[in-house]
Amino acid sequence: MAAGKSNFIYYTRDHEFILKEWLDMQRVFDCPKFQGYFEVDDISTYLDQALKVAKEVVAPTNDDAETIGLKFEDGKVFVPPSFHKLFHFMQENGWGVHDPDEEGTMPGTLRGACHEFFDAANPSFAPYSGLALGAGMLIHSFGTEEQKQKFLPKMFSAEWGGTMCLTEPGAGSDVGASITKAFPTETPGIYKIKGTKCFITSGDHDLTENIIHLLLARIEGAAPGTKGITLMIVPKIWVNDDGSLGEPNDVTTVAIEHKLGLQGSATAMLSFGDENNCRGYLIGNPPNEKGVADGMAKMFQLMNSARHGSGHSATAVATVAYNNAVNYAKERIQGKLITDPKGPGVPIIKHEDIRRMLLDQKAHLDAMRALIFETWYNVDLASFSDKPEEQKLASRNVQVLNPLAKAYCSDKAWDLISEAIQTYGGYGFIEEYPVARQARECRIYAIWEGTNYIQSMDLIGRKFTLEGGQLFKSWLDDEGKFIEENKNAAGLEKEFELLQKAYADYLGIYMNVMTYFQSNIRMVPTFSTRILHCTSMLHCGNLLAAQAIISLKKIAELGKDHYEYAFYEGKVQSARYYIRNIVPYISTLAEIFKAGDTSVLDIPEESF
């Protein structure tokens, strides 16, 4: 029963349901960018191929992240040898970094499904190519033609890596407090860089011959805070005008972090300009006459993508834990049925509390995956639809869904993996068994790309108020319309009754937030994380209800004797459990919020 070479257990069935039965993927495939290259009937083939690669190629490298790990010698970082083979395999076979302008590139929704398997199989490996692509996309969107020609060919071919350099030792999540400086040189657009960045994922490694850092810095005279920050391209090794590599660019790897998990992913502290010879290219414009720059706004393209990706990776890691727990519960013989105390021992999946823990994991993971892929779907339509109204609606949805996908999924992953460990009992606490590691791997996702509190304040402080409050209000109205239109869905009457109550109570939370903005602003951050969770619960309840409607129709069509019955019945029971057991928390928070509990604010610091 102990773990072997890999703890990777995964399936494609839920992804097939999402992409072929729930989401209308033909709308994405009909976008001019993808038209003629993809068909709905081909989705299963892509998923099967990706899962095969994940099982046979990616998963066998996962243990090397911990048994071999990273080596930091003479200021250089070395990844496990198997990572080199994997990196080249993924690139050569079309699963690595890609040029977004190439014909036939996958939509994000489909590509995201395939990469979920890879992330689950080796979560330490995923950032190396993911950040190279993200950094390249940022230059692709905002760089000059000269910058694109100099950097993108080798970034998109994965010859060069990439990072996002935001965090500093004295600033942490407060990016506006960054003190890294950029000084103009005699060459227009090129600046000398001086400063230190920490917690830089993929900040140094030996997978590529160069690493291109997308770095936030402050030019002299810039305004304080985030509005004065500029964005720089800072290569580890300087790139000559002809594209060849020049001299080292005075970027020093000071240390790599010894982390709780993701031990094969290099998290580096980098020092720029120790010898006053670090140079970078400005992306965009220097600060204007008021000291206002546009670097932070540009960096948000990469940050928002990484936030969504963090929630997806958390879901992937938690799914591995769940799948292992299910297999263990079916095999482990222990205890007797409560209805037959003198009978034989039974598999622990027969015990009621084990079933509760497993269904709690399954229902949440179904909800989280639905939220993740709905976000992917809207990103594709917002980016590539040629229908203005469709594009506008999708863009609205992405604005609201992105903080939910990042924060709710990464917060819940930790709780779900804890339930998977509990399913194993004492064996779950032992590293030789397959789920303890998942807890260590997943914990970072709630911290990455802006802590989840930051996501909650993005939702409440920004998304609630965009377009004079109309953007979120229109999204919320659509939540209510879905419930009203489906309240008589056969077999789900009770579920929609509960959703109606949750929606009414959520409206109360929403109105109270608006009141507290004026009367007691400190109440907003006090409750913001819980409000984000409630927003996610309401929406996920609707998503699972929509999937249950489809599943009930399939059950009626196929019958209980069909081999697919268990899958569709599982979708229905996930919805029932989530809506009946999780969604009602919205009503509880509404009462707490309405009562205006200020104990968090009132307690003296000396009392902690």
Secondary structure, DSSP 8 states (H G I E B T S, - for coil): ----S------SHHHHIIIIIIS-HHHHHTSTTTTTT--GGGHHHHHHHHHHHIIIIIGGGTTHHHHT--EEETTEEE--HHHHHHHHHHHHTTSS---TTSTT---HHHHHHHHHHHHHH-TTTHHHHHHHHHHHHHHHHHS-HHHHHHHHHHHHTTSEEEEEE---TTTTT-GGG---EEEE-SSTTEEEEEEEEEEEET-S-SSSSEEEEEEEEEETT--SSGGGEEEEEEESEEE-TTS-EEEE-SEEEEEE---SS-TTS-EEEEEE-TTS--EEEEES----TTS---HHHHHHHHHHHHHHHHHHHHHHHHHHHHHHHHHHHHH-B-S--TT-TTS---BGGGSHHHHHHHHHHHHHHHHHHHHHHHHHHHHHHHHH-S-HHHHHHHHHHHHHHHHHHHHHHHHHHHHHHHHHHHHHGGGGGSTTSTTHHHHHHHGGGGTTTS-HHHHHHIIIIIITTGGGGHHHHHHHHHHHHHHHHTTT-TT-HHHHHHHHHHHHHHHHHHHHHHHHHHH-TTHHHHHHHHHHHHHHHHHHHHHHHHHHHHHHHHHHHH-TTSTTHHHHHHHHHHHHHIIIIITTHHHHHHHHHHHT--HHHHS-GGG-
